[in-house]
């Protein structure tokens, strides 16, 4: 695949209905770059290797790196309570307000309801204002009890960076990561992206997204735009040095992911951790409004891969790229996406029926046409960007189910589990959602 990558990338974007994509990878010390398709179906502008794509939540590893730099300078530890660093910080539960630590934020174990997308303006105080608005955020789960993806926690982490450096998160990121690594095509603000060729996201159906990006307050959780080569340079620094004295500290497992079928087996400090063919793999993915990115790094081989896409069946597309590329480069088998079992599995689904809810999402587990189904609805500020979807589910075992949207090649996985207090949770999309009725 590597030799004929340009042609293969074009074939894969056609197969997965992706408007445009770009790929960069480091192998045996050499950087390779490819691009295919268009940045915007409305304009037809061609995708090039120096085009900027939104990397979404891959940004979280950059924010975690900033925190680890501060830790190496002795300004905090992973177990420092957030309230010590941000005396003004609070959430709805006063005990969590006192006890939640930096480690909880960076490993997604705080339990803070994490999908508060709130526009607090374009000013340099937008992250500070966002943190103030977290005062009413309830708990998804008890502090440290399990893992649930928490955008809010990373915005709070970004505010810690601001408080300790005296700079905005954007400025600290530029001075502590972009400039030391010589990144020329990495930005955080739309007015910076305008200096480059920038991708537009595309929604289901292939139409350009109604807006280009998320609100500025989400910066530390997901607002970097970059060309893949710059993302690869960041990943390379985590393998070879250049940002941290001990980047391996971020690879230490912090919590097992209840649903290991989507991203990986464990969360580290910022990074997602997995093992392919006996090799440790560190990774992170990101999704914004119609854009998708993946970053993988293999410490044992030195290979780093970043692939970005601006719509279509982007998750299936990036998985297909990784499957072919890592097999050729390193002889690694990327785990296939979990799908239905060869033989039907009988299970008592009735115990799972009901409504599961957290900030930004309502999930209704029900019966449709005699079989289990999952109705997914977005709530809050981003509700207008997604239509409710009902997906039939297929049992894989007593707690694991898969389903897929009509016409989508990719299967979604959902795992049901209970905490010691008896609360039932549905873990899907890296998030633990409690049953509320």
N, C-alpha and C positions, 0 to 999 in steps of 0.2 A: 504493500500500500504506500509506503513512504516514497518510493521512487516515482510513482505516478499519482502523487497525492492531489495535485491540482485537478486532474480529471476525475479522480475518485470523489473529491469533495463536491464537485459539480453534480456527480451522479447521486450522491447521498442527499443533497439539498432538494433535488428533484423528487426523489423517493419519499422524503418526509415533508414535502411541501413547505420548505423553509425558503423565505425570500432571499436571504443573504447570510453568509457565514464567513468566519475567518478562523484560522488555526495557526498556532505557533507551537513548536516543541523543541526542547533541548535534548539532544542525545549524543553521547560520547563527546560532550563539550561543544557541539556545533548546534547553532540555531537554524531552524527551518521555518519558513513562513508561507502560508497559502491563503487565498481568498476566492470566493465564488459568489455569484448572484448579485443582488442589488441591495442598496441600503434602504431604499424607500420605493415601494411599488408605485406610488403616485408620481414620482419624479424619474424613476429609472436610473438613478445615479448608481454607478458600478461600485461594488465592494472592493476595496483594496486592502493590502496587508497593514497599511497605516491608518485604517479607519477606526474610529472610536466606537465601541459598543459599551452599553451599561453592563457592568459585571455584578450588579445587585449585591447579594449577601456574601459574595466572595470578599467584599469590603470588610466583613467582620473579622477576617484573619488579619487584615491590616490594622484595624483598631486594637485587636488583641495584642498585636506586636508592639504598638505604641505603649500599651499598659505594661508589657513585659520589659520594655526599655526603661520605663520608670521604676519598675521593680529592681532591675539590675543597678540602677542609680541609688537604690536604697530609699526611695520615696514612698514605697508601699510594699506589701507582700500580697500574695494571692489570698491570704486569710485575713487581710485588713478589712474590718467592717466598712461598708460603703459610707455609713453615717459619720465615720471618723474623717473621711476625705471630703464629704459633702454634707455638712451639718444641716443644710436645708432640705436634704432628701427625705421623702417619706412616701409610703404606699398605704393602702387601706388598713393592713394589719400592723398594729404598732410593734408587735414582737418581731415580725419580719423586718420592719424598718430598722430596728436595732441590730438584728443578727445577720442580715444578708451581707455576704462578702464579695470581694472582687472575683474570687474563684466561682462562686455561684453564678455571677453574671456571665463569665466567659465560657462556662461549661453548660449553660442553659439549664441549671438546676435550681434557680431561685423560686420557681413556681409563680412568679409574677405574671399576670395575664398579659401576654406579650405582643399582641397585634393591635396596639393603639397607634393608628396612623392619624396624626394630628398636624394640621398646618398652623404653625406658630409664626408665620411671616418669613421674610427674606433677610432679616437683619442678622448681625453677628451674634445676637442674643437668642437665636431661635432654639438652640439646644438647651440653653438654660431655661427658657420658657417651657419647653417640652417636659423637662424633668419636674418642674413645678406642677405640671398637669398630671403627673403620675400619682399624685396624692390620693386619688380615689381608685387606683387600680386594685382589684381584688386578687386573690390567689387562685391560680389554676389547680395547684396541688400544694401540699405542705412543703416548707422550705427544705430543699435537699432530698426530698422523697423519691424523685424520679427525674427524668429529662423531658422538657418540653420547650420547643424552640421559642425564643424570647427576643423579638426585635427591641422591645422597650429596654431590656437589660443592657443591650449594646449601646443604645443611645445614652443611657445613664453612664456607661463606661466611657463613652466619648466625652461626656461632661467632666468626668474625673480628669481626663487628659487636659481639658481646657483649664480646669481649676489649678492643676499642678504645674502647667507650663505657662499660664498667663496668656495663651494664644487661643484662637478659635481652633476647633478640631481640624478644619481645612488647612490652616497655616501650620499646625503641628505636623500633620501628615506630609505636607510638602517639604518641610524642613528636616523631618526625621526619617522619611522614607523615600519620597520622590527624588529629592536632590542628591542624597548620598548614593543612590543607585543609578543616577543619571537618566531617570525616566523622562523622556521628552513628550510622550503621548499618554499622559495620565492626568486626569482633572477631576474636580468634584462639582463644579458649578456649570450650569448651561451656558453662561456667557463665555466661559473658557472653552467649552466644547465647540462653540461656534467658530473657533479658529481652525478647526480640523474638519475632515469628512466624518460625519456622525450618523450612526444608524438610527432609524426610526423603528419602534416596535410595531408589530402587526398582531391583530387580535384573531380569534377564531373566525374562519371564513376568509382570512387573508387581507382584510382591510387595514390600512394604517390606523394605529391607536389614536384615540381622541386627544390624548395629551402626550408630551414627550417623556416626562419623568415624574418622579415622586417629589413631595415637598422637601424643602431644604432641611427641616428638622430631623429627617430620617438619615442624615448624612452618615453618622458613624455605623449605622446598621446596613447601609446599602447604596451609597450614591457615587461611588467611583465609576468613571467612564475611562476606558483605556483601550489601546490596541493590544492584541494577545501577546506580542513580544514583550511588552512592559510587564504584563502579569507573569509571564514566564520568568523574567528577571527577578521579580519579587519572590517567586517560588524557589528559584535557584539560590537566593540569599539565605533561605531557610535550610538549605542542604549544605551549602558551602561556606556560609558566614558572610558578614557584611552589615547585618542589622543588629544581631544579638550575640552576646558572648556564648550563650548556651541555648540555641534554638530548640534543641532536643527536649527541653523542659516543656515545650508546648505539645509534644507528642505523647506525653504520659496520659494514659486513660483516666478520665475523671468519673465517667458514668457510662453504664451500658445503655444503649438505645433500645427501648422496649420493642420497637419495630425495626429490626436490623435489615429489612429487605429493601429499604428505599435508598439510604445514603451510606451506611456502614454500620459496624458493630458497636463502636464506642465514640464518645465525644472526648476530645482532649481539651487543651486550652486554646479555644478558637477553632482548631482543626477538627475535622471528622477523621476517624481512624478506622482502617480496615486492613485486611490481609488478602492478597491475591497470589495464588501459587507459592505460598510461603514467604512472600515479600511484603514488608510493611508498606502501606500506602497512606499518605496523608492527602486530604482533599477538602474542597468546599465547592458548593454550587450557589448560583444566584438567579433570582427571577425578579424582573421589574415589570413594567407595563408593556407586555409583548416582547420582552427580550430575555435571553437566557444565557448563562455562562457556566463553565466548569473549569476548575483548576485541579490537577492531580500532580503529585510529586512522589517519586519512589526513591527513598534514601539509599537503598541498597544498590541501585543502578545509576543514580544521578539523573534519571529521566524526569523531565517536567513538561507537562502538556497543558495548554489552555485552548479551549474551543468556545466560540461565541456564536449566537444565532439571534435573529430578529423576528421570530415567529414560526408558525407551522408546528409540526410535532417535534418541538425542539428537544424535549427530554429524550425521546427515542433516538433522535438524530445524534445528540452528543454521546449517548451510550453506544451507538453503532460505531461512531468514530473511534471512541476509546477501545472498543472490543477489537477492531481491526488493527489499530495502531500499536497498542501494547503487545498484542500477539506477535507482530512483526519486529518491533524494536527490542523487546525484552523477553519474549516467550512467555508472557503472563496471560493467564485466562481471567478476563473480567467476568465476575459472576453475572449470569444472565438475570434479567428481570424476572421476579417471581410471577408465575402464571398459574392457571388452574392445574390441579393434579390430573394424572392420566386416568385415574378411576375416581368417580364421584365419592365424596366424603359425607357421611351422615352425621349431623350434629344438632343439638338442641339450641336453636337460634333464639328461642323465645326470651331467654334471660337477658339478651342484649337489646331488645326492643325499647325504644324511647328516644328522648331528645338529649343531645349532648351539646353544650354551649360554652363558648369562651369569647373573649373580645374579638370582634371581626368575623365570627363564624358561628353558624348554627348547623348542626348535623343531626338529621333525623333518621334513625335506623328503623325500618319498617318492613312490611311484606308487600310484594307486588307480584301479581300473577303467580301466587303460590310460593314465591321464593324471596329470600332476603334482598333488601335494597338499601341504598344509602342516598339520601337527599342532602345535597350540599348547598348552603346559602351563605353568601357574603353579607355581612352587616357593617355598619359604621361608614366611615368616609369613602371607602373604596367600593361600596356596595353597587354603585351604578356601573362599574366596569365589568361585572360578572353577572351572568344570568344563573338562576338556580338550576342545578343539574341533578337528575336522579339516575343512579347507576345500579344495575343489578349486581349482586355479590355472589361469589362462588366460594364455598368453604375449601380451605387447604388443609386445616386441621381444626381442632375444637376452638381455637382462639384467633386463628389467622384466616383472613378472607381477601379475595382479590376481585377487582371489577375494572371495567374500562368504559370510557365514553364512546358513543357511537362514532365509528370511523377513526378512532384513535388506536394506533398500533401498540401503545404502551399500557400495561396493566398498573393499576394503583393497588397498593396493599394497605390493609387495615388490621391492626392487632388489638384485641380487647384484653384488658388486664385489670386486676384489683390491687389497690393499696391495702396495707394492714388495717386501715380504719374501715375497710369494706366498700369504699367508694369505687364505682366502676368507671373505667376510662376507655376511650377509643383513641388509639395512637395511629395517626395517619398524617402524611406530609410533615413529619418530624415533630408534630405537636400532640400533646396529651390533652384530650378534651374530656372533661368530666360529665357524667350523666346527671342531668338536672331534673328530669321528669320521665 
